[in-house]
Amino acid sequence: MAGRRAALKAIDWVAFAERVPPNQRTMFNNLKTRSDAISAKLASLPEKPAAIDWSYYRSAVAKAGMVDEFEKKFSTLKVPEPVDTQTALINSQEAEASTTAAAYMKASKARVTQYEQELDKFKNMIPFDQMTIEDLNETFPETKLDKVKHPYWPHKPIAEL
């Protein structure tokens, strides 16, 4: 039964519930209730449908050959089951997402160590009110005046006025 095979995949409802925001909790509960009801209905169905008693229908139907024709057509009937085309795609997306997440975590750990080094630099530097201009330029090199770019600082050249 195709429905039973589809229902074999278990859902981790506890992990799912942890990720549901509080404003969507009722929708989550409705989904879980519907899913449980469908699972219970599928579990109550037999694995194979009940066999048709063709001899009973032969005795009950007056037209000769009609039941035999139906039996023949029923035995040749094949109900197509849907082919699973999305599982491979989902698995590849999951693998790609896990590699992306691992790369992001690695980069995040590198950023954390960089930020910790900067924090140590700020904790160990001289307080601003005790710094000289040389101390400031040594601690923060980006504040050092570039005399090539700005030779007349703090004044502007006459051409710019």
Secondary structure, DSSP 8 states (H G I E B T S, - for coil): -HHHHHHTS---HHHHHHTS-GGGHHHHHHHHHHHHHHHHHHHHS-SS-----HHHHHHH--STTHHHHHHHHHHH---------SHHHHHHHHHHHHHHHHHHHHHHHHHHHHHHHHHHHHHHS--GGG--HHHHHHH-GGGS--TTT-TTTTS--GGG-
